[in-house]
Amino acid sequence: MELPRVNGIGLTEWPDDYSAAPRSLPASVRLLAAAVLILFSFAVVSTTVFSAGGYCLTSDGGDTRDLPRTSRAP
């Protein structure tokens, strides 16, 4: 009987006569991973929206009255 081996690329090569059951995780672990992924995605999107929205609502690119004036004449 031949054993599985890992090739130079890092992929496992399975012999033709070798049988193995695929790994599976319990449903609770998959649900926990999905919940963490959803919470992380929500945090990334919401903080991006709030920070970009706050910047866009408080800045005006056309209003230059508050910028310091230079002493050079045009």
Buried (B, 14 or more C-beta within 10 A) or exposed (E): EEEEEEEEEEEEEEEEEEEEEEEEEEEEEEEEEEEEEEEEEEEEEEEEEEEEEEEEEEEEEEEEEEEEEEEEEE
